[in-house]
Amino acid sequence: MESSQDRNLPATERKLQKARTDGQAARSRDLSHLAILGAGAMVLLIFAPRLIDHLRLDMARQLAFDASTMKSPASMIARLETMAGTGLIASAFFAILTGAAALLSAVGAGGWVFSAKPITPDFTRLNPLKGAANLFSKQQMANVAKMILMTGILATVAWKYLGNSIDDMATLILQPSPSAISHVADWMTEGMALLLLVVFLAALVDVPLQSVFFRQRLKMSHQEVKQEHKESDGNPEIKGRMRQRQREIADRASVSAVPNADFVVMNPTHYAVALKYEEGMAAPQVIAKGTDLIAMRIRDLAKNHAVPVLQSPMLARALYANAELDRPIPATLYTAVAQVLAYVYRLKAALRGEGPMPGEVPEPFVPPELDPLTRATQQGEPA
């Protein structure tokens, strides 16, 4: 099992994409805090005066009692419902704006990620040993240190701000109510601005820091990179089987070209290769080939269309293994095929009555390295 020290290679694009598919991305809590606090402060700054005036009027109506009110107490419930509705609408509006700000900050930090995997039940997360290890991870320790530092900075700023303004706040009791409320509003606005400034500076540090932590967490070992490349390129065994299947399909499709062949060579039952040569061709071409049942089909089709079928085992195996369909044969097999082709021409001439019948089919020389059976025997492999 590989340790974390072995993971020193940066994450590949494929792993980064898989992490996003799993719902993982670099997120900054400080940026979310800044967005929520900033949006909340802006909403309060813009809409709070109107809301307070509205609530003050509603409160005045609630506290107004006259003869008609005493005669119909239900009207007081209606007033209360109106006031409560105003408060609920204001609360919902505030929640929607701050929630939208939090969402936009998350998208801005790590991009949009839509995945249900993070909320899918996973009982492996209940492992206490793994949870304890996460408590003392590098990222968690850095987050704790950051929180302690932030707490210290905020406490210092708040202490200084309160210490410098406590005297002014104490004198508000001597001022008229409208003026006192105005001073308190200005004092709260300045305090909120200082708070947002501290959180903004923290977010400037936290956003790139979380990105570094995220990529650090996804680092890969050499073995993981090799395995990913292997999966990307495809398993060699599977690719080999796919190629074999493709060859079989191509061989089966090529059988229809057998009637156009000049001759067929076999070995005698496992391989069959049909060749054709016309004037203008650079070299003879293989137009059909196959093994086992396909080879038998090529043989029968050739006999039905009077195409000569010759037994040349070594040449048949070499052509099947090294020649491509509808392509010139390899140059190393020119001489061997030319010998068989010359025999076929003499045979066809004899059948037309234009010459004597040729003797035995020649056994042309085929380089041993082109014959799969000879090569396997030399390497000690089973035939």
Summary of the structure (lengths in Angstrom):
residues: 383
radius of gyration: 43.4
end to end distance: 40.6
largest distance: 139.0
contacts: 1009
relative contact order: 0.08
helix: 71%
strand: 6%
